[in-house]
C-alpha cells in the first residue's frame, strides 16, 4: 500500500497574488506564503501525492538536499494533518 496525501474535501482554498489561503472544516484560517509551502499545497490541489513525490518536487525546484527536504515535508504534512488541511488515503502500489 502507498500512502497519498490530498487536501481535505471540506477545505476551501484560494490562491491570490502568489499566496495560498485556506479555511479548514473547523473554520480555522491558514495562510501560506513560503514558496516551498505554496508549491507543495498547489501539487496537493492538483491530485493526491505521496511524500516522496512532494520531496522530489521540492528538491527539483530548490537548492535543498534530499534529507532536509524529507524532514521538512514530513513535518509539514504532519502539521497539515493536525490542522485538518490534508487527509491520507492508502492505495495499492
VMD Tcl script that builds the backbone (N, CA, C; Angstrom):
set m [mol new atoms 279]
animate dup $m
set s [atomselect $m all]
$s set {name element resname resid chain x y z} {
  {N N UNK 1 A 0.835 -1.185 0.000}
  {CA C UNK 1 A 0.000 0.000 0.000}
  {C C UNK 1 A 0.885 1.255 0.000}
  {N N UNK 2 A 0.399 2.259 -0.678}
  {CA C UNK 2 A 1.094 3.542 -0.767}
  {C C UNK 2 A 0.201 4.601 -0.133}
  {N N UNK 3 A 0.775 5.394 0.765}
  {CA C UNK 3 A 0.012 6.474 1.399}
  {C C UNK 3 A 0.126 7.730 0.563}
  {N N UNK 4 A -1.035 8.260 0.201}
  {CA C UNK 4 A -1.094 9.509 -0.561}
  {C C UNK 4 A -1.786 10.567 0.298}
  {N N UNK 5 A -1.371 11.791 0.101}
  {CA C UNK 5 A -1.933 12.928 0.818}
  {C C UNK 5 A -2.742 13.761 -0.165}
  {N N UNK 6 A -3.881 14.248 0.307}
  {CA C UNK 6 A -4.696 15.142 -0.512}
  {C C UNK 6 A -5.334 16.173 0.404}
  {N N UNK 7 A -5.773 17.260 -0.180}
  {CA C UNK 7 A -6.460 18.269 0.619}
  {C C UNK 7 A -7.759 17.680 1.159}
  {N N UNK 8 A -8.080 18.026 2.376}
  {CA C UNK 8 A -9.335 17.597 2.983}
  {C C UNK 8 A -10.478 18.080 2.091}
  {N N UNK 9 A -11.476 17.241 1.851}
  {CA C UNK 9 A -12.550 17.647 0.934}
  {C C UNK 9 A -13.339 18.886 1.381}
  {N N UNK 10 A -13.263 19.216 2.660}
  {CA C UNK 10 A -14.004 20.375 3.149}
  {C C UNK 10 A -13.145 21.621 3.313}
  {N N UNK 11 A -11.911 21.587 2.805}
  {CA C UNK 11 A -11.030 22.747 2.889}
  {C C UNK 11 A -11.303 23.664 1.706}
  {N N UNK 12 A -11.507 24.932 2.005}
  {CA C UNK 12 A -11.653 25.944 0.957}
  {C C UNK 12 A -10.272 26.535 0.691}
  {N N UNK 13 A -9.905 26.614 -0.572}
  {CA C UNK 13 A -8.573 27.076 -0.954}
  {C C UNK 13 A -8.690 28.165 -2.010}
  {N N UNK 14 A -7.909 29.222 -1.823}
  {CA C UNK 14 A -7.834 30.293 -2.820}
  {C C UNK 14 A -6.377 30.708 -2.968}
  {N N UNK 15 A -5.964 30.851 -4.204}
  {CA C UNK 15 A -4.633 31.376 -4.490}
  {C C UNK 15 A -4.805 32.820 -4.941}
  {N N UNK 16 A -4.115 33.718 -4.245}
  {CA C UNK 16 A -4.218 35.144 -4.545}
  {C C UNK 16 A -2.814 35.748 -4.515}
  {N N UNK 17 A -2.442 36.381 -5.613}
  {CA C UNK 17 A -1.165 37.104 -5.699}
  {C C UNK 17 A 0.023 36.260 -5.241}
  {N N UNK 18 A 0.051 35.001 -5.667}
  {CA C UNK 18 A 1.181 34.136 -5.344}
  {C C UNK 18 A 1.176 33.572 -3.941}
  {N N UNK 19 A 0.090 33.719 -3.218}
  {CA C UNK 19 A -0.036 33.163 -1.883}
  {C C UNK 19 A -1.271 32.278 -1.839}
  {N N UNK 20 A -1.336 31.374 -0.864}
  {CA C UNK 20 A -2.479 30.477 -0.734}
  {C C UNK 20 A -3.151 30.712 0.611}
  {N N UNK 21 A -4.469 30.810 0.562}
  {CA C UNK 21 A -5.287 30.984 1.758}
  {C C UNK 21 A -6.213 29.779 1.874}
  {N N UNK 22 A -6.300 29.217 3.093}
  {CA C UNK 22 A -7.115 28.034 3.304}
  {C C UNK 22 A -8.017 28.238 4.517}
  {N N UNK 23 A -9.215 27.685 4.435}
  {CA C UNK 23 A -10.114 27.646 5.583}
  {C C UNK 23 A -10.461 26.182 5.786}
  {N N UNK 24 A -10.115 25.639 6.949}
  {CA C UNK 24 A -10.369 24.234 7.229}
  {C C UNK 24 A -11.784 24.043 7.755}
  {N N UNK 25 A -12.179 22.787 7.876}
  {CA C UNK 25 A -13.544 22.445 8.274}
  {C C UNK 25 A -13.905 23.011 9.648}
  {N N UNK 26 A -12.908 23.209 10.504}
  {CA C UNK 26 A -13.177 23.780 11.827}
  {C C UNK 26 A -13.184 25.314 11.786}
  {N N UNK 27 A -13.215 25.863 10.570}
  {CA C UNK 27 A -13.274 27.306 10.299}
  {C C UNK 27 A -12.004 28.062 10.684}
  {N N UNK 28 A -10.914 27.346 10.796}
  {CA C UNK 28 A -9.633 27.991 11.062}
  {C C UNK 28 A -9.082 28.528 9.749}
  {N N UNK 29 A -8.464 29.689 9.805}
  {CA C UNK 29 A -7.903 30.358 8.635}
  {C C UNK 29 A -6.400 30.109 8.598}
  {N N UNK 30 A -5.887 29.704 7.436}
  {CA C UNK 30 A -4.472 29.418 7.277}
  {C C UNK 30 A -3.953 30.168 6.054}
  {N N UNK 31 A -2.703 30.569 6.128}
  {CA C UNK 31 A -2.098 31.370 5.070}
  {C C UNK 31 A -0.712 30.811 4.773}
  {N N UNK 32 A -0.453 30.513 3.508}
  {CA C UNK 32 A 0.870 30.031 3.102}
  {C C UNK 32 A 1.505 31.058 2.176}
  {N N UNK 33 A 2.708 31.470 2.523}
  {CA C UNK 33 A 3.390 32.455 1.690}
  {C C UNK 33 A 4.799 32.037 1.313}
  {N N UNK 34 A 5.325 30.979 1.921}
  {CA C UNK 34 A 6.658 30.498 1.563}
  {C C UNK 34 A 6.582 29.709 0.258}
  {N N UNK 35 A 7.505 29.940 -0.649}
  {CA C UNK 35 A 7.445 29.274 -1.961}
  {C C UNK 35 A 7.342 27.750 -1.885}
  {N N UNK 36 A 8.092 27.128 -0.978}
  {CA C UNK 36 A 8.048 25.667 -0.896}
  {C C UNK 36 A 6.681 25.182 -0.414}
  {N N UNK 37 A 6.092 25.873 0.541}
  {CA C UNK 37 A 4.757 25.507 1.018}
  {C C UNK 37 A 3.720 25.712 -0.071}
  {N N UNK 38 A 3.844 26.793 -0.811}
  {CA C UNK 38 A 2.905 27.067 -1.906}
  {C C UNK 38 A 3.009 25.976 -2.967}
  {N N UNK 39 A 4.229 25.583 -3.311}
  {CA C UNK 39 A 4.400 24.525 -4.315}
  {C C UNK 39 A 3.809 23.201 -3.835}
  {N N UNK 40 A 4.050 22.833 -2.591}
  {CA C UNK 40 A 3.511 21.578 -2.064}
  {C C UNK 40 A 1.984 21.613 -2.021}
  {N N UNK 41 A 1.412 22.706 -1.543}
  {CA C UNK 41 A -0.048 22.819 -1.485}
  {C C UNK 41 A -0.667 22.859 -2.883}
  {N N UNK 42 A -0.008 23.515 -3.801}
  {CA C UNK 42 A -0.508 23.554 -5.179}
  {C C UNK 42 A -0.519 22.154 -5.782}
  {N N UNK 43 A 0.519 21.380 -5.513}
  {CA C UNK 43 A 0.573 19.998 -6.008}
  {C C UNK 43 A -0.554 19.169 -5.398}
  {N N UNK 44 A -0.832 19.377 -4.115}
  {CA C UNK 44 A -1.906 18.641 -3.457}
  {C C UNK 44 A -3.282 19.068 -3.978}
  {N N UNK 45 A -3.394 20.298 -4.437}
  {CA C UNK 45 A -4.657 20.754 -5.050}
  {C C UNK 45 A -4.918 20.026 -6.358}
  {N N UNK 46 A -3.845 19.723 -7.085}
  {CA C UNK 46 A -3.974 19.083 -8.394}
  {C C UNK 46 A -4.384 17.617 -8.283}
  {N N UNK 47 A -3.761 16.901 -7.338}
  {CA C UNK 47 A -4.007 15.460 -7.217}
  {C C UNK 47 A -3.377 14.950 -5.926}
  {N N UNK 48 A -3.849 13.814 -5.428}
  {CA C UNK 48 A -3.186 13.214 -4.256}
  {C C UNK 48 A -1.728 12.909 -4.585}
  {N N UNK 49 A -0.862 13.116 -3.602}
  {CA C UNK 49 A 0.582 12.914 -3.800}
  {C C UNK 49 A 1.151 12.104 -2.648}
  {N N UNK 50 A 2.208 11.367 -2.935}
  {CA C UNK 50 A 2.955 10.704 -1.875}
  {C C UNK 50 A 3.960 11.702 -1.308}
  {N N UNK 51 A 4.466 11.391 -0.142}
  {CA C UNK 51 A 5.510 12.247 0.439}
  {C C UNK 51 A 6.719 12.280 -0.487}
  {N N UNK 52 A 7.069 11.131 -1.086}
  {CA C UNK 52 A 8.220 11.090 -1.989}
  {C C UNK 52 A 8.023 11.992 -3.208}
  {N N UNK 53 A 6.793 12.072 -3.722}
  {CA C UNK 53 A 6.527 12.952 -4.858}
  {C C UNK 53 A 6.713 14.424 -4.466}
  {N N UNK 54 A 6.288 14.772 -3.268}
  {CA C UNK 54 A 6.462 16.149 -2.793}
  {C C UNK 54 A 7.930 16.460 -2.545}
  {N N UNK 55 A 8.656 15.494 -2.020}
  {CA C UNK 55 A 10.092 15.671 -1.790}
  {C C UNK 55 A 10.812 15.893 -3.118}
  {N N UNK 56 A 10.475 15.100 -4.119}
  {CA C UNK 56 A 11.083 15.261 -5.443}
  {C C UNK 56 A 10.761 16.639 -6.035}
  {N N UNK 57 A 9.535 17.082 -5.854}
  {CA C UNK 57 A 9.136 18.409 -6.330}
  {C C UNK 57 A 10.019 19.497 -5.715}
  {N N UNK 58 A 10.206 19.420 -4.406}
  {CA C UNK 58 A 10.978 20.447 -3.690}
  {C C UNK 58 A 12.463 20.376 -4.038}
  {N N UNK 59 A 13.018 19.170 -4.103}
  {CA C UNK 59 A 14.453 19.065 -4.405}
  {C C UNK 59 A 14.758 19.431 -5.851}
  {N N UNK 60 A 13.780 19.286 -6.734}
  {CA C UNK 60 A 13.971 19.656 -8.142}
  {C C UNK 60 A 13.942 21.171 -8.323}
  {N N UNK 61 A 13.076 21.839 -7.579}
  {CA C UNK 61 A 12.890 23.285 -7.765}
  {C C UNK 61 A 13.786 24.155 -6.896}
  {N N UNK 62 A 14.280 23.605 -5.794}
  {CA C UNK 62 A 15.035 24.417 -4.832}
  {C C UNK 62 A 16.358 23.753 -4.495}
  {N N UNK 63 A 17.304 24.554 -4.056}
  {CA C UNK 63 A 18.627 24.061 -3.682}
  {C C UNK 63 A 18.570 23.494 -2.265}
  {N N UNK 64 A 18.006 22.306 -2.164}
  {CA C UNK 64 A 17.879 21.642 -0.869}
  {C C UNK 64 A 18.205 20.164 -1.061}
  {N N UNK 65 A 18.925 19.603 -0.104}
  {CA C UNK 65 A 19.295 18.194 -0.225}
  {C C UNK 65 A 18.109 17.299 0.153}
  {N N UNK 66 A 18.199 16.053 -0.249}
  {CA C UNK 66 A 17.107 15.098 -0.068}
  {C C UNK 66 A 16.734 14.907 1.407}
  {N N UNK 67 A 17.729 14.800 2.277}
  {CA C UNK 67 A 17.452 14.570 3.707}
  {C C UNK 67 A 16.704 15.747 4.333}
  {N N UNK 68 A 17.118 16.962 4.004}
  {CA C UNK 68 A 16.445 18.149 4.545}
  {C C UNK 68 A 15.024 18.234 4.012}
  {N N UNK 69 A 14.867 18.009 2.711}
  {CA C UNK 69 A 13.525 18.046 2.123}
  {C C UNK 69 A 12.635 16.974 2.740}
  {N N UNK 70 A 13.168 15.793 2.961}
  {CA C UNK 70 A 12.393 14.693 3.555}
  {C C UNK 70 A 11.913 15.078 4.957}
  {N N UNK 71 A 12.797 15.639 5.755}
  {CA C UNK 71 A 12.429 16.052 7.109}
  {C C UNK 71 A 11.398 17.181 7.066}
  {N N UNK 72 A 11.620 18.170 6.220}
  {CA C UNK 72 A 10.711 19.318 6.129}
  {C C UNK 72 A 9.323 18.902 5.637}
  {N N UNK 73 A 9.267 18.072 4.596}
  {CA C UNK 73 A 7.976 17.624 4.061}
  {C C UNK 73 A 7.253 16.759 5.086}
  {N N UNK 74 A 7.972 15.915 5.779}
  {CA C UNK 74 A 7.358 15.073 6.810}
  {C C UNK 74 A 6.707 15.933 7.899}
  {N N UNK 75 A 7.439 16.928 8.383}
  {CA C UNK 75 A 6.900 17.828 9.410}
  {C C UNK 75 A 5.734 18.650 8.866}
  {N N UNK 76 A 5.855 19.117 7.630}
  {CA C UNK 76 A 4.805 19.930 7.014}
  {C C UNK 76 A 3.514 19.119 6.880}
  {N N UNK 77 A 3.623 17.885 6.381}
  {CA C UNK 77 A 2.437 17.040 6.229}
  {C C UNK 77 A 1.802 16.711 7.577}
  {N N UNK 78 A 2.629 16.498 8.580}
  {CA C UNK 78 A 2.115 16.226 9.927}
  {C C UNK 78 A 1.319 17.427 10.448}
  {N N UNK 79 A 1.838 18.618 10.265}
  {CA C UNK 79 A 1.133 19.835 10.686}
  {C C UNK 79 A -0.167 19.999 9.909}
  {N N UNK 80 A -0.119 19.762 8.598}
  {CA C UNK 80 A -1.325 19.881 7.783}
  {C C UNK 80 A -2.405 18.891 8.224}
  {N N UNK 81 A -1.997 17.691 8.607}
  {CA C UNK 81 A -2.962 16.709 9.106}
  {C C UNK 81 A -3.559 17.162 10.434}
  {N N UNK 82 A -2.722 17.645 11.324}
  {CA C UNK 82 A -3.208 18.108 12.628}
  {C C UNK 82 A -4.181 19.264 12.490}
  {N N UNK 83 A -3.984 20.091 11.487}
  {CA C UNK 83 A -4.844 21.269 11.279}
  {C C UNK 83 A -6.019 20.991 10.348}
  {N N UNK 84 A -6.227 19.705 10.038}
  {CA C UNK 84 A -7.363 19.264 9.213}
  {C C UNK 84 A -7.338 19.829 7.802}
  {N N UNK 85 A -6.127 20.014 7.270}
  {CA C UNK 85 A -5.985 20.540 5.918}
  {C C UNK 85 A -5.780 19.404 4.916}
  {N N UNK 86 A -5.076 18.359 5.320}
  {CA C UNK 86 A -4.899 17.208 4.441}
  {C C UNK 86 A -5.400 15.937 5.105}
  {N N UNK 87 A -5.710 14.973 4.262}
  {CA C UNK 87 A -6.096 13.630 4.711}
  {C C UNK 87 A -5.231 12.647 3.956}
  {N N UNK 88 A -5.171 11.437 4.455}
  {CA C UNK 88 A -4.388 10.396 3.781}
  {C C UNK 88 A -5.321 9.319 3.231}
  {N N UNK 89 A -4.867 8.711 2.159}
  {CA C UNK 89 A -5.550 7.552 1.606}
  {C C UNK 89 A -4.485 6.540 1.244}
  {N N UNK 90 A -4.775 5.298 1.495}
  {CA C UNK 90 A -3.857 4.213 1.120}
  {C C UNK 90 A -4.357 3.589 -0.173}
  {N N UNK 91 A -3.474 3.507 -1.140}
  {CA C UNK 91 A -3.830 2.936 -2.430}
  {C C UNK 91 A -2.880 1.797 -2.760}
  {N N UNK 92 A -3.328 0.859 -3.570}
  {CA C UNK 92 A -2.423 -0.238 -3.974}
  {C C UNK 92 A -1.231 0.326 -4.740}
  {N N UNK 93 A -0.120 -0.387 -4.685}
  {CA C UNK 93 A 1.102 0.063 -5.375}
  {C C UNK 93 A 0.834 0.258 -6.794}
}
mol reanalyze $m
mol bondsrecalc $m
mol representation Tube
mol addrep $m
